[in-house]
């Protein structure tokens, strides 16, 4: 069963800030959701291939050819960034 | 107290495809920042990835060369983490079902088999440049470049074994032409997982992962450093923490980067890409088109060129060197002479200068020209070595060097006899010694002629003529 600690951990990893109140509310909802989904676990899936997509892929592999038309101009690449320098995205130093 | 060291490696290799893993952007090294980008590799909303067929072919090739089982069906997964090196919030990788599994590389030198747990395909990240003024500049040209990650089992126990494994791995990938495997350019990156155990006392250190290793030498040194660090802690009754460390080449130490938590990546199936199907027919086809690998080339060199095993091993360690040898022996009919020269003066030179053979001015044509000059007695073996040194420095052809520096061997009899007479007239004692039956006197006199000719006289001819002259004086 999912615990408060699990929720805190996932929230941290997802960089979501949750208050104690939020966590309590989440706990109830998640427990209910997971219980519902767990019903599926009762189905016998021996020998059943995992399904990743419900539709057939249009083309499985792409040929290794440069698609110039899709490559963006640098102005387009940087259009949504607040700060740029010498054609780079500029951020505060984030050494790890 | 007997500690055993346990080492596993994770190797990332960039594949030399034309385009990126999931989009048609060029996979060319470098380029102006952020000019090899499209909506897919920038993770823009709505953009859909499409797998590069050649990247999969290269992954299968690598798997076959490393004795792996190829999975006809595998899948991609999203590996989530928050860092700006990728814009999507996750890296597309393979978690549960990788494309290749259960391979190995044999280390004959130490009688050990290093098992390979898996090879999976994934995408490279963008490049971050940290400036001195406290900013980070991000370039996404490398984001989405195809990678394979090769994960070994913890089967190595010394830095030397890790080094041997990496040498063999690099040679195979280079032979396959799937990657240029240059560690200093980042197209081959190696992380080390290491811990130590003392079975008698039931002691065991926690695994450290070491990153930022930019040469095979650094891998060896970092392993030695970590072994000692783990030992010292255990012996002091402490232990290592489960952590990621960074190798600092300048001080020769590893430095803590971060502690490792449990699985942090929240893997989920990549629903935008379907099952990765590689059918048996395709695998068979790739198998049939595999290039010759180092071990096969070595056997062939022994057979075709009658080389000793050691020579064949050295010459085939590196594909360029092997090609260089093969091209040279096409031009000059003396297998062992070519091999001796390459393994001697040529390899010494390129090792000293830390170059690859293809980065020097020496070509098979030039080496053949030089060796032919020696075979034709135009220059002596020793002068040949001198010419080779000049060639490395100037890039000039051997013929040109011999001509410009007047190094041709003197085989003109009149000229030689003149020198011989001069030496005889100056060394009466030696002539008496010769008459008294001392063979060493002949060697001395020949040496004197070589000296005044500054090494250019043809030694056989001098010896022959000197003997004739001395005998005629009896």
Contacts between the chains, C-beta under 8 A, distances in Angstrom:
chain1	res1	chain2	res2	distance
A	10	B	266	7.4
A	13	B	80	7.5
A	13	B	264	5.9
A	13	B	266	6.1
A	14	B	80	8.0
A	14	B	266	7.6
A	15	B	82	5.7
A	49	B	73	7.8
A	49	B	275	7.9
A	50	B	75	7.3
A	50	B	269	7.9
A	50	B	275	7.7
A	52	B	75	6.1
A	52	B	269	5.8
A	52	B	270	7.9
A	52	B	271	6.3
A	52	B	273	7.6
A	52	B	274	5.4
A	52	B	275	5.6
A	53	B	271	6.5
A	53	B	274	4.8
A	57	B	274	4.3
A	59	B	50	7.0
A	60	B	51	7.4
A	60	B	274	7.2
A	60	B	277	6.6
A	61	B	50	7.5
A	61	B	51	5.3
A	61	B	52	7.2
A	61	B	53	3.7
A	61	B	56	6.6
A	62	B	19	7.9
A	62	B	24	6.9
A	62	B	50	4.1
A	62	B	51	6.3
A	62	B	52	5.7
A	62	B	53	6.3
A	63	B	53	5.9
A	63	B	54	8.0
A	64	B	17	5.2
A	64	B	18	4.9
A	64	B	19	5.4
A	64	B	52	5.4
A	64	B	53	6.1
A	64	B	54	3.7
A	64	B	55	7.4
A	65	B	18	6.6
A	65	B	19	6.7
A	65	B	24	6.6
A	66	B	18	5.9
A	66	B	19	5.5
A	66	B	24	5.7
A	66	B	25	7.4
A	66	B	26	5.0
A	67	B	19	7.4
A	67	B	23	7.4
A	67	B	24	2.8
A	67	B	25	7.6
A	67	B	38	7.6
A	70	B	23	6.8
A	70	B	24	5.7
A	70	B	25	7.3
A	70	B	38	4.3
A	70	B	39	7.1
A	70	B	40	7.6
A	71	B	24	7.8
A	71	B	25	5.6
A	71	B	26	7.3
A	71	B	35	7.6
A	71	B	36	6.8
A	71	B	37	6.9
A	71	B	38	5.3
A	72	B	37	5.8
A	72	B	38	5.8
A	72	B	39	7.3
A	72	B	42	7.6
A	74	B	32	7.1
A	74	B	33	7.7
A	74	B	34	5.3
A	74	B	35	5.4
A	77	B	34	4.7
A	77	B	35	7.8
A	77	B	37	5.0
A	77	B	42	6.6
A	77	B	140	7.4
A	78	B	34	6.5
A	85	B	135	7.5
A	85	B	137	6.2
A	86	B	33	6.8
A	86	B	137	7.0
A	87	B	32	6.0
A	87	B	33	4.3
A	87	B	34	5.7
A	87	B	35	7.7
A	87	B	139	8.0
A	88	B	33	4.9
A	88	B	34	6.8
A	88	B	129	7.1
A	88	B	137	3.6
A	88	B	138	5.8
A	88	B	139	5.7
A	89	B	34	7.4
A	89	B	84	7.7
A	89	B	137	7.1
A	89	B	138	4.1
A	89	B	139	8.0
A	89	B	140	7.8
A	90	B	135	5.6
A	90	B	136	7.5
A	90	B	137	5.8
A	90	B	138	7.8
A	91	B	84	6.3
A	91	B	135	6.6
A	91	B	136	4.5
A	91	B	137	7.8
A	91	B	138	6.5
A	92	B	134	7.1
A	92	B	135	6.5
A	92	B	136	6.9
A	93	B	130	5.6
A	93	B	131	7.4
A	93	B	134	4.6
A	93	B	135	5.7
A	93	B	136	5.2
A	94	B	83	7.9
A	94	B	84	6.7
A	94	B	128	7.6
A	94	B	136	5.3
A	95	B	130	5.7
A	95	B	136	7.8
A	96	B	83	7.6
A	96	B	257	6.6
A	96	B	258	6.9
